[in-house]
Amino acid sequence: MYHSHSKLSDRHSYKSLCTAAMFAAMTALTTAYLFHIPIGSNGGYLHFGDAFIYLGASLLPMPYACAAASIGGGLADFISGVPIWIIPTMMIKPLTAVWFTNKNKLLCKRNLFALLLAGLVSNAGYYLAEVALSGNWLAPLATQWGGIIQSGGSAVVFVIIAFALDRAGIKNRLQGSVL
């Protein structure tokens, strides 16, 4: 059976894929190397890489945003030397991306509300993952403060970058050429 795909559609898919790869790389590098602060004895660490997950989710079509979040987060755990967290991260990070929209400005009401939901999902997801890994329901509560700081810090970084990119009109410029 012959499937007709327009070259424009294929080009759009390649550009989205390449942009998603860029966001995965930025997420991994920002998470693993920039402001990477180890906390506790569970291998966890504070970082602001989630801001790039939020930016990717605000610019990319959802499947690409989720893939970038999963791959970028998983790579960060791998290169940070905490492989035990790779699978939980690759399951949790896409769930933080699904709340955002790429239809409006980066800094819109929905994306601001999505920051709260992403933080809740991330903290709940890592709590459950730590419960599964430790077999203890109480001990993982001690590291929740780190997740709250991480989510809040990433939200602040996202708001600052999104505000600047909206002011520069970057989304309109990228719409036709990249996304």
N, C-alpha and C positions, 0 to 999 in steps of 0.2 A: 504494500500500500504506500502511496506517495504522500508524504507530509509536506505541506508548503509552509515554510517559515520565511518571513521577510528578513532581509539582511539587516533592516533597521532593528527588528526585534532581537536578532542574534547579537548585534552590536551593543544594544541596550543591556542584554544579559552579561556579556563580557565585561562591560564597564561596571555593572553592579558587582560582579564577581571580583574584579580587581579592586574596587573600592572596599568591598567587604574584607578582602585580604589585607588591605592597608589598615583598616580598623582593627582587625585581629592582631596585626603586628604592633600597632600603637598600644592596644590594650595589654598585650604581653609585656612589652618593654616598659610601659609606665607602671605596671603592676610589679614586675620583678626587680626593676632597677631604680626608678625614681620614687623617692619617699617610701621606700620599702623598709618597714620597721617591724622586726619580729616581735611577737607578743606571746606570752604564756608558754606552756610546755607542749602544746598540741601541734606545733608546726605552723600555726597561723601567723598572719602578719597584716599590718595596716598598710594601706596603699590607696592611691586615688585613681587607679586604672579603670574603675567602674564608670568614671566620667566619660571615658571613650566608648564604653558600651552604650551609655545613654546617648551620646552624640551619634554613634552609628545607627542606633534605633530611631533617631529623629531625622535621619537623612536617607537611610536605605529602605528598600522594600523588606517586609518582615522576615521572610525566610533567610535573606542575606544577613540581616541584622542579628538574628538568632545564631546563625552559623558563625559569624564573626565573634559574638560574645562567647560562645562555647569553645571555639578553637583558641581564641586569644587568652581566655582564662585558663584553659587546660595547659597551654604552652607556658604560661607564667608559672604555674605550679611545678611543671617539669623542670624548667630552667632555674627555679628557686630551690630545687632540691627537696620538695615535699610531694613526691609522687602519690602518696596515699590520698591526697586531696584532688587529684586529676579527675577522676570519675565523678565525685560529687560536684565539683566545680563545673564540669561540662554539662551536668544536668541542671544546676541551679542558675547559672549565668544567662542562658536563653530565657528562662522564666522571668528574669529581671527586665529583659528587653521588650517583652510582649506588651507592656503597658503603654509604650510610647507610640506616637503617630509621626509619620513623615509627610503628612498632608498640609500642615500649616507651617508657621514659623517654628524655628527651633524652640523658642521660649514662648510657649502658649499655655493656656490653662490646663489642657490635658497633660502636657509633658511635665508641668509642675506637680500635678497630682500623681503622675507616674513615678516621680522621684520618691514619694512616700511609699507607694505600693512596691516599688523595686527594693527599697530598703527593708520593708517588712518581709518580702519574699526571700531576700538574701539572708537575713538574720534567721528566719524560721528554717530555711533550707540547711544552713550550716549548723544550726542547733541540732536538727534531726540527724544530719550526717555525723556529727560528733557523738550523738547518742548511740548511733549504730556502730561507730568505730570503737567507742569506749565501753559500751554496755551499761552506761550509767546515765540516768535522767537528770541527776542533780549537778554533777561536776561541770557539764558544759555551760551551765548558767553563768559560771564565773568568767567566761570569755565573751559573753554577749556585749559587754561594754565596748570591746574592740570593734565588733561588727557595727554597732551604732555609730561610733566615731568614723569608721571607714565609710559607711553609707552616707552619713551627713557631710563628711568632707568631700566625697565624690559629687554629691549633690551641689555643694557650693561651687566646686570647680566647674561642673557642667553649666550652672547658671551664669557664671562669669564668661566662660567661653561662648555659650549660646547667645548671650546678650551681645557680645562683640561681633560674632558672626552675623547675627540678625542686623545689627547696625551697618555692617559692611555690605549687606545684601548678598551674602555668599550663596545662600540657597537658590536664589533666582539665577545666579550666574552658573551654578553647577547643574541646575535642573536639565538644561538642554545638552550639556557636554558630558557629564559624568553619570548622573543618576537616572 
